[in-house]
Amino acid sequence: MALTTRTNSINPNVVIIDLEGRLDVHQSNDIEKAIDRLIENKDNINILINLEKVEYLSSSGLRIFIATKRKLKDKDGKMRLMNMNDAVRKIFKVVELIDLFDVYTDEDEAVKSF
C-alpha cells in the first residue's frame, strides 16, 4: 500500500491523499498513522482521499475512514472520498457506510465542495 499527498491548484488548503494497493489489516495501521500525522500538524484541515488505485479494502481499511472523519470533525476539518472503483464501492454499500461519506468522481468538483 502506498500513500502520497499533494495539493490541488483550486484550493491549496485541501490535502489530497492518493492511496494505491491493498488496504488490509497489514497496511492499515501505517496508513492511519500517516493520516493522523497530517491531521495533528494542522487545524481546519480538509482531506480528499483518492481511492482510484485501491485494489482491496478490508474492515481495517474502512475503520481508517471512519476514524479520520471523526478526528477531522474534532478539528473543524472535513473529509471527502473520490474515485471509488466498483469493488471498493460495493464494500462500502454492503456494510452500509456509503451514505456516511461524500463521494466524488471528479477531483476538481470534490475540491470545490470544501
Buried (B, 14 or more C-beta within 10 A) or exposed (E): BEBEEEEBEEBEEBBBBBBBBBBBEEBBEEBBEEBBEBBEEEEEBBBBBBBBEBBBBBEBBBEBBEEBBEBBEEEEBBBBBBBBEEEBBEBBEEEEEBEEBBBBEEBEEBBEBB
